[in-house]
Amino acid sequence: MMVLLMAGCAATPPAEPGSPVADPLQLGNPKAEFTVSLRSEREPLHVGEPLRLDLQTTVSGYLNLYYIGASDNTGQLLTNYPIQADEPVTFPPKGGKKLHYNPGPTSGTETFILVATRQPLNFLGRRDIKNVKKPRTPIAEFNMTGSQLLDRLQHVLHRRTPGDWNAYSLRLQSLPPKGHP
């Protein structure tokens, strides 16, 4: 076993059923000068029930929160949300009555990606956003798949100063609505 561990060939034990998988996309920046955290209030999620996430970073800056839905739909829940060091933030933010996310309509795995930067992060154009003509829609839905979003995000982040950004991902199981088989 020691030889397998040293060679990097040992398999990681699977997560316990029903527990969130922390940073499964391994987006964290080892050169970052700060940490970020992303936690869910509950697991599993149920289709149609609102999501609540706890977000935090150890540096003042901006938070961007993205999602990849169970049906591979993508979008952004927070865009350059200003934050102070060690300030706890919840999604949806207090007072954001129109800003919410409900998993569904497909049960499966919902992935959330938190990116913290010292300077605002702007890499999306009008063509990237599906609902650009709906100005009162608080959540941006993207015209890209989950893998396209990850590729773009990694490309943009790795072009920034290494110590000025960090990221964290979280996967949560989404089940059919309560009371449905």
URTAPE-V311798 format. One record per pair of residues at least 12 apart in sequence whose C-alpha atoms are under 10 Angstrom apart, sorted by the first residue. I is the first residue (numbers start at 1). J is the second residue. D is the distance in Angstrom with one decimal. If there is no record, write none. Layout:
I | J | D
I | J | D
//
This chain:
17 | 44 | 9.8
17 | 173 | 9.3
18 | 43 | 6.6
18 | 44 | 6.2
18 | 45 | 9.8
18 | 172 | 8.4
18 | 173 | 7.1
18 | 174 | 9.9
19 | 42 | 9.5
19 | 43 | 6.6
19 | 44 | 7.6
19 | 171 | 9.2
19 | 172 | 7.7
19 | 173 | 8.2
20 | 39 | 8.8
20 | 40 | 8.2
20 | 42 | 9.2
20 | 43 | 6.8
20 | 44 | 8.0
20 | 109 | 9.9
20 | 111 | 10.0
20 | 170 | 6.9
20 | 171 | 5.8
20 | 172 | 5.2
20 | 173 | 7.3
21 | 111 | 9.5
21 | 169 | 8.6
21 | 170 | 6.0
21 | 171 | 5.3
21 | 172 | 7.0
21 | 173 | 9.2
22 | 37 | 9.7
22 | 38 | 8.5
22 | 39 | 8.6
22 | 168 | 8.0
22 | 169 | 6.4
22 | 170 | 5.0
22 | 171 | 6.7
22 | 172 | 9.1
23 | 37 | 9.6
23 | 38 | 9.0
23 | 111 | 9.6
23 | 112 | 9.3
23 | 113 | 8.5
23 | 114 | 9.9
23 | 167 | 8.7
23 | 168 | 5.4
23 | 169 | 4.2
23 | 170 | 5.3
23 | 171 | 7.7
24 | 111 | 9.0
24 | 168 | 8.6
24 | 169 | 6.3
24 | 170 | 6.6
24 | 171 | 7.0
25 | 111 | 9.2
25 | 112 | 9.9
25 | 113 | 8.8
25 | 150 | 9.0
25 | 167 | 9.8
25 | 168 | 8.0
25 | 169 | 6.1
25 | 170 | 8.1
25 | 171 | 9.0
26 | 167 | 8.5
26 | 168 | 7.2
26 | 169 | 7.2
26 | 170 | 9.8
27 | 113 | 8.5
27 | 114 | 9.3
27 | 115 | 9.0
27 | 150 | 9.2
27 | 153 | 9.6
27 | 154 | 7.9
27 | 157 | 9.8
27 | 166 | 7.8
27 | 167 | 5.5
27 | 168 | 5.8
27 | 169 | 6.8
28 | 114 | 9.7
28 | 115 | 9.0
28 | 165 | 8.9
28 | 166 | 5.6
28 | 167 | 4.7
28 | 168 | 5.5
28 | 169 | 8.2
29 | 157 | 9.3
29 | 158 | 9.1
29 | 162 | 7.6
29 | 163 | 8.0
29 | 164 | 9.4
29 | 165 | 7.1
29 | 166 | 5.1
29 | 167 | 6.6
29 | 168 | 8.8
30 | 162 | 8.6
30 | 163 | 8.6
30 | 165 | 9.9
30 | 166 | 8.2
30 | 167 | 10.0
31 | 161 | 9.4
31 | 162 | 5.7
31 | 163 | 5.4
31 | 164 | 8.6
31 | 165 | 8.7
31 | 166 | 8.5
32 | 117 | 9.8
32 | 161 | 9.2
32 | 162 | 6.2
32 | 163 | 4.1
32 | 164 | 6.2
32 | 165 | 6.0
32 | 166 | 5.8
32 | 167 | 9.2
33 | 58 | 9.0
33 | 59 | 8.5
33 | 162 | 8.6
33 | 163 | 5.1
33 | 164 | 7.0
33 | 165 | 8.0
33 | 166 | 8.3
34 | 57 | 7.1
34 | 58 | 5.5
34 | 59 | 6.2
34 | 60 | 9.7
34 | 85 | 9.5
34 | 116 | 9.2
34 | 117 | 9.8
34 | 163 | 7.9
34 | 164 | 8.3
34 | 165 | 8.1
34 | 166 | 7.2
35 | 56 | 8.3
35 | 57 | 5.6
35 | 58 | 5.7
35 | 59 | 7.8
35 | 86 | 9.7
35 | 116 | 8.7
35 | 165 | 9.1
35 | 166 | 6.7
35 | 167 | 8.2
35 | 168 | 8.9
36 | 55 | 7.5
36 | 56 | 5.6
36 | 57 | 4.2
36 | 58 | 6.7
36 | 59 | 8.7
36 | 63 | 9.5
36 | 86 | 9.3
36 | 114 | 7.8
36 | 115 | 7.9
36 | 116 | 6.9
36 | 165 | 9.5
36 | 166 | 6.7
36 | 167 | 6.6
36 | 168 | 6.6
36 | 169 | 9.9
37 | 54 | 7.8
37 | 55 | 5.7
37 | 56 | 5.2
37 | 57 | 6.4
37 | 58 | 9.1
37 | 88 | 9.8
37 | 114 | 7.9
37 | 115 | 9.7
37 | 116 | 9.7
37 | 166 | 9.9
37 | 167 | 8.4
37 | 168 | 6.6
37 | 169 | 8.8
37 | 170 | 9.6
38 | 53 | 6.8
38 | 54 | 5.7
38 | 55 | 4.8
38 | 56 | 6.8
38 | 57 | 9.1
38 | 65 | 9.7
38 | 89 | 9.8
38 | 90 | 9.5
38 | 112 | 8.5
38 | 113 | 8.3
38 | 114 | 6.8
38 | 115 | 9.9
38 | 167 | 9.4
38 | 168 | 6.8
38 | 169 | 7.2
38 | 170 | 7.0
39 | 52 | 8.8
39 | 53 | 5.6
39 | 54 | 5.1
39 | 55 | 6.7
39 | 56 | 9.2
39 | 90 | 9.5
39 | 112 | 9.7
39 | 168 | 9.9
39 | 169 | 9.4
39 | 170 | 7.5
39 | 171 | 9.9
39 | 172 | 10.0
40 | 52 | 6.3
40 | 53 | 4.6
40 | 54 | 6.2
40 | 55 | 9.1
40 | 90 | 9.6
40 | 91 | 9.6
40 | 112 | 9.9
40 | 170 | 8.4
40 | 171 | 9.5
40 | 172 | 8.2
41 | 53 | 5.9
41 | 54 | 7.2
41 | 90 | 9.6
42 | 172 | 9.1
43 | 171 | 9.9
43 | 172 | 6.6
43 | 173 | 6.9
43 | 174 | 8.3
43 | 175 | 9.7
44 | 109 | 9.6
44 | 172 | 6.3
44 | 173 | 5.1
44 | 174 | 5.8
44 | 175 | 6.9
45 | 102 | 9.0
45 | 103 | 7.3
45 | 104 | 9.6
45 | 107 | 9.0
45 | 108 | 9.6
45 | 109 | 9.4
45 | 110 | 8.7
45 | 172 | 6.9
45 | 173 | 6.1
45 | 174 | 4.6
45 | 175 | 6.1
45 | 176 | 8.7
45 | 177 | 8.9
45 | 178 | 9.8
46 | 102 | 8.5
46 | 103 | 6.8
46 | 104 | 8.0
46 | 105 | 9.7
46 | 106 | 10.0
46 | 107 | 7.8
46 | 108 | 9.8
46 | 173 | 8.3
46 | 174 | 5.3
46 | 175 | 4.7
46 | 176 | 5.6
46 | 177 | 5.1
46 | 178 | 6.6
47 | 102 | 6.7
47 | 103 | 4.9
47 | 104 | 4.7
47 | 105 | 6.1
47 | 106 | 7.3
47 | 107 | 6.5
47 | 108 | 9.5
47 | 174 | 6.3
47 | 175 | 6.0
47 | 176 | 5.3
47 | 177 | 4.9
47 | 178 | 8.2
48 | 101 | 8.9
48 | 102 | 5.2
48 | 103 | 5.8
48 | 104 | 6.2
48 | 105 | 7.3
48 | 106 | 9.9
48 | 174 | 9.7
48 | 175 | 9.6
48 | 176 | 8.4
48 | 177 | 6.4
48 | 178 | 9.2
49 | 101 | 8.4
49 | 102 | 5.5
49 | 103 | 6.8
49 | 104 | 8.8
49 | 174 | 9.8
49 | 176 | 10.0
49 | 177 | 7.7
49 | 178 | 9.1
50 | 92 | 9.1
50 | 100 | 6.7
50 | 101 | 5.8
50 | 102 | 4.6
50 | 103 | 7.3
51 | 91 | 7.6
51 | 92 | 7.7
51 | 100 | 7.2
51 | 101 | 5.7
51 | 102 | 5.9
51 | 103 | 7.4
52 | 90 | 6.8
52 | 91 | 5.4
52 | 92 | 6.3
52 | 93 | 9.2
52 | 100 | 8.6
52 | 101 | 8.4
52 | 102 | 9.6
53 | 89 | 8.4
53 | 90 | 5.5
53 | 91 | 5.0
53 | 92 | 7.4
53 | 93 | 9.5
53 | 112 | 9.4
54 | 88 | 7.1
54 | 89 | 5.9
54 | 90 | 4.6
54 | 91 | 6.5
54 | 92 | 9.1
54 | 93 | 9.7
55 | 83 | 10.0
55 | 86 | 9.6
55 | 87 | 8.6
55 | 88 | 6.2
55 | 89 | 5.1
55 | 90 | 5.9
55 | 91 | 7.5
55 | 114 | 7.9
55 | 116 | 9.9
56 | 83 | 8.5
56 | 84 | 9.1
56 | 85 | 8.1
56 | 86 | 6.2
56 | 87 | 6.2
56 | 88 | 5.3
56 | 89 | 6.2
56 | 90 | 8.6
56 | 114 | 9.3
56 | 116 | 8.9
57 | 83 | 8.1
57 | 84 | 8.1
57 | 85 | 6.1
57 | 86 | 5.6
57 | 87 | 7.2
57 | 88 | 8.1
57 | 89 | 9.3
57 | 114 | 9.9
57 | 115 | 9.6
57 | 116 | 7.1
57 | 117 | 9.5
57 | 166 | 9.0
57 | 167 | 9.8
58 | 83 | 9.7
58 | 84 | 8.1
58 | 85 | 4.7
58 | 86 | 4.8
58 | 87 | 8.0
58 | 88 | 9.9
58 | 116 | 9.6
59 | 83 | 8.2
59 | 84 | 6.5
59 | 85 | 4.0
59 | 86 | 6.7
59 | 87 | 8.9
59 | 116 | 8.6
59 | 117 | 8.8
59 | 118 | 7.8
59 | 164 | 9.7
59 | 165 | 9.9
60 | 82 | 7.7
60 | 83 | 5.5
60 | 84 | 4.1
60 | 85 | 4.3
60 | 86 | 7.9
60 | 87 | 8.5
60 | 116 | 9.0
60 | 117 | 8.5
60 | 118 | 6.8
60 | 119 | 9.6
61 | 80 | 8.4
61 | 81 | 8.2
61 | 82 | 5.9
61 | 83 | 5.5
61 | 84 | 6.5
61 | 85 | 7.6
61 | 116 | 6.8
61 | 117 | 5.6
61 | 118 | 4.3
61 | 119 | 6.4
61 | 120 | 7.8
61 | 164 | 9.3
61 | 165 | 9.3
62 | 78 | 9.5
62 | 79 | 8.2
62 | 80 | 4.9
62 | 81 | 5.1
62 | 82 | 4.6
62 | 83 | 5.8
62 | 84 | 8.6
62 | 115 | 8.1
62 | 116 | 5.5
62 | 117 | 5.3
62 | 118 | 6.2
62 | 119 | 6.7
62 | 120 | 6.1
62 | 121 | 7.9
62 | 165 | 9.5
63 | 78 | 6.9
63 | 79 | 6.8
63 | 80 | 5.2
63 | 81 | 4.9
63 | 82 | 6.5
63 | 83 | 7.0
63 | 89 | 9.7
63 | 114 | 6.9
63 | 115 | 5.8
63 | 116 | 4.6
63 | 117 | 6.7
63 | 118 | 9.1
63 | 119 | 9.8
63 | 120 | 8.4
63 | 121 | 8.7
63 | 165 | 10.0
63 | 166 | 9.9
63 | 167 | 9.5
64 | 76 | 7.3
64 | 77 | 7.4
64 | 78 | 5.0
64 | 79 | 4.9
64 | 80 | 5.4
64 | 81 | 6.5
64 | 82 | 9.4
64 | 113 | 8.1
64 | 114 | 5.8
64 | 115 | 5.1
64 | 116 | 6.4
64 | 117 | 8.3
64 | 120 | 8.9
64 | 121 | 7.8
64 | 122 | 9.9
64 | 167 | 9.3
65 | 77 | 5.2
65 | 78 | 4.9
65 | 79 | 6.9
65 | 80 | 8.7
65 | 81 | 8.9
65 | 91 | 9.0
65 | 112 | 7.0
65 | 113 | 5.7
65 | 114 | 4.6
65 | 115 | 6.4
65 | 116 | 8.8
65 | 167 | 9.7
65 | 168 | 9.8
65 | 169 | 9.6
66 | 78 | 7.2
66 | 79 | 8.8
66 | 111 | 8.3
66 | 112 | 5.7
66 | 113 | 5.0
66 | 114 | 6.5
66 | 115 | 8.3
66 | 139 | 9.8
66 | 140 | 9.3
66 | 141 | 9.7
66 | 142 | 10.0
66 | 149 | 9.0
66 | 150 | 9.9
66 | 153 | 10.0
66 | 169 | 9.3
67 | 101 | 9.5
67 | 110 | 7.2
67 | 111 | 5.6
67 | 112 | 4.5
67 | 113 | 6.2
67 | 114 | 9.0
67 | 141 | 9.3
67 | 142 | 9.9
67 | 146 | 8.3
67 | 149 | 9.4
67 | 169 | 9.4
67 | 170 | 9.6
67 | 171 | 9.7
68 | 109 | 8.6
68 | 110 | 6.0
68 | 111 | 5.0
68 | 112 | 6.5
68 | 113 | 8.3
68 | 142 | 9.9
68 | 144 | 9.9
68 | 145 | 7.9
68 | 146 | 5.5
68 | 147 | 9.0
68 | 149 | 8.5
68 | 150 | 9.4
68 | 171 | 9.3
69 | 102 | 10.0
69 | 103 | 7.2
69 | 104 | 7.6
69 | 105 | 9.4
69 | 106 | 8.4
69 | 107 | 9.1
69 | 108 | 8.3
69 | 109 | 7.0
69 | 110 | 4.8
69 | 111 | 6.4
69 | 112 | 8.5
69 | 145 | 9.6
69 | 146 | 8.1
69 | 171 | 10.0
69 | 174 | 9.4
70 | 103 | 8.0
70 | 104 | 7.3
70 | 105 | 8.5
70 | 106 | 6.0
70 | 107 | 6.3
70 | 108 | 5.0
70 | 109 | 5.0
70 | 110 | 5.2
70 | 111 | 7.9
70 | 146 | 9.8
70 | 172 | 9.7
70 | 173 | 8.9
70 | 174 | 7.7
71 | 104 | 8.2
71 | 105 | 8.3
71 | 106 | 6.2
71 | 107 | 8.2
71 | 108 | 7.9
71 | 109 | 8.6
71 | 110 | 8.7
71 | 145 | 9.4
71 | 146 | 9.4
72 | 106 | 9.9
72 | 109 | 9.4
72 | 110 | 8.8
72 | 111 | 9.5
72 | 144 | 8.7
72 | 145 | 5.7
72 | 146 | 5.6
72 | 147 | 8.7
73 | 110 | 9.8
73 | 141 | 7.8
73 | 142 | 7.4
73 | 143 | 8.3
73 | 144 | 7.4
73 | 145 | 6.1
73 | 146 | 6.8
73 | 149 | 10.0
74 | 111 | 9.4
74 | 112 | 9.8
74 | 129 | 9.7
74 | 130 | 9.9
74 | 140 | 8.7
74 | 141 | 6.0
74 | 142 | 5.4
74 | 143 | 7.6
74 | 144 | 6.6
74 | 145 | 6.3
74 | 146 | 6.1
74 | 147 | 9.6
74 | 148 | 9.4
74 | 149 | 7.5
75 | 112 | 9.8
75 | 128 | 9.6
75 | 129 | 8.1
75 | 130 | 9.0
75 | 139 | 7.1
75 | 140 | 5.3
75 | 141 | 4.2
75 | 142 | 4.9
75 | 143 | 8.5
75 | 144 | 8.7
75 | 145 | 9.5
75 | 146 | 9.2
75 | 149 | 8.7
76 | 112 | 9.5
76 | 113 | 9.2
76 | 114 | 9.9
76 | 129 | 9.5
76 | 138 | 9.2
76 | 139 | 6.0
76 | 140 | 5.2
76 | 141 | 6.6
76 | 142 | 7.8
77 | 91 | 8.3
77 | 92 | 8.4
77 | 99 | 7.8
77 | 100 | 8.0
77 | 101 | 7.7
77 | 112 | 9.4
77 | 113 | 9.8
77 | 114 | 9.8
77 | 138 | 7.8
77 | 139 | 5.3
77 | 140 | 6.9
77 | 141 | 8.8
78 | 91 | 8.4
78 | 92 | 8.8
78 | 93 | 9.3
78 | 99 | 9.0
78 | 114 | 9.1
78 | 115 | 9.9
78 | 138 | 8.7
78 | 139 | 7.6
78 | 140 | 8.8
79 | 115 | 9.9
79 | 120 | 8.7
79 | 121 | 8.1
79 | 122 | 8.8
79 | 138 | 9.8
79 | 139 | 9.0
79 | 140 | 9.0
80 | 115 | 9.3
80 | 116 | 8.6
80 | 117 | 8.5
80 | 118 | 9.9
80 | 119 | 8.6
80 | 120 | 5.6
80 | 121 | 6.5
80 | 122 | 8.3
81 | 93 | 9.9
81 | 116 | 9.3
81 | 120 | 8.7
82 | 116 | 9.7
82 | 117 | 9.8
82 | 118 | 9.6
82 | 119 | 9.7
82 | 120 | 8.8
83 | 116 | 9.2
83 | 118 | 9.8
96 | 138 | 9.2
97 | 138 | 10.0
98 | 136 | 9.1
98 | 137 | 8.1
98 | 138 | 6.8
98 | 139 | 9.0
99 | 137 | 8.5
99 | 138 | 5.8
99 | 139 | 6.8
100 | 138 | 8.5
100 | 139 | 7.9
101 | 139 | 8.3
103 | 173 | 9.7
103 | 174 | 6.8
103 | 175 | 8.9
103 | 176 | 9.6
103 | 177 | 9.8
104 | 174 | 7.7
104 | 175 | 8.7
104 | 176 | 8.3
104 | 177 | 9.1
105 | 174 | 9.6
105 | 175 | 9.8
105 | 176 | 8.4
105 | 177 | 9.3
106 | 174 | 8.0
106 | 175 | 8.3
106 | 176 | 7.7
107 | 173 | 7.7
107 | 174 | 4.9
107 | 175 | 4.9
107 | 176 | 5.7
107 | 177 | 8.8
108 | 172 | 8.5
108 | 173 | 5.8
108 | 174 | 5.1
108 | 175 | 6.6
108 | 176 | 8.8
109 | 171 | 6.4
109 | 172 | 5.7
109 | 173 | 4.7
109 | 174 | 5.7
109 | 175 | 8.7
110 | 170 | 8.3
110 | 171 | 5.6
110 | 172 | 5.2
110 | 173 | 6.2
110 | 174 | 6.5
111 | 146 | 9.1
111 | 169 | 7.0
111 | 170 | 5.7
111 | 171 | 4.4
111 | 172 | 6.4
111 | 173 | 8.8
112 | 168 | 8.4
112 | 169 | 5.5
112 | 170 | 5.2
112 | 171 | 6.4
112 | 172 | 8.2
113 | 150 | 9.4
113 | 167 | 7.0
113 | 168 | 5.8
113 | 169 | 4.3
113 | 170 | 6.5
113 | 171 | 8.9
114 | 166 | 8.4
114 | 167 | 5.5
114 | 168 | 5.3
114 | 169 | 6.2
114 | 170 | 8.5
115 | 153 | 9.3
115 | 157 | 9.1
115 | 165 | 7.2
115 | 166 | 5.9
115 | 167 | 4.3
115 | 168 | 6.7
115 | 169 | 8.7
116 | 164 | 8.4
116 | 165 | 5.6
116 | 166 | 5.4
116 | 167 | 6.2
116 | 168 | 8.8
117 | 157 | 9.2
117 | 160 | 9.4
117 | 161 | 10.0
117 | 163 | 9.3
117 | 164 | 5.8
117 | 165 | 4.4
117 | 166 | 6.7
117 | 167 | 8.7
118 | 161 | 9.9
118 | 163 | 9.2
118 | 164 | 5.6
118 | 165 | 6.6
118 | 166 | 9.5
119 | 160 | 9.9
119 | 164 | 7.9
119 | 165 | 8.7
121 | 153 | 9.9
121 | 156 | 8.8
121 | 157 | 8.8
121 | 160 | 9.8
121 | 165 | 9.7
122 | 156 | 9.1
123 | 152 | 8.3
123 | 153 | 8.2
123 | 155 | 10.0
123 | 156 | 7.1
123 | 157 | 9.7
124 | 142 | 9.2
124 | 152 | 9.1
124 | 153 | 9.7
126 | 142 | 9.6
126 | 143 | 9.8
127 | 142 | 8.6
127 | 143 | 7.3
127 | 144 | 9.9
128 | 140 | 9.4
128 | 141 | 8.5
128 | 142 | 5.5
128 | 143 | 5.1
128 | 144 | 7.0
128 | 149 | 9.7
129 | 141 | 5.7
129 | 142 | 4.4
129 | 143 | 5.7
129 | 144 | 8.6
130 | 142 | 5.2
130 | 143 | 5.4
130 | 144 | 9.1
131 | 143 | 9.1
154 | 167 | 10.0
//
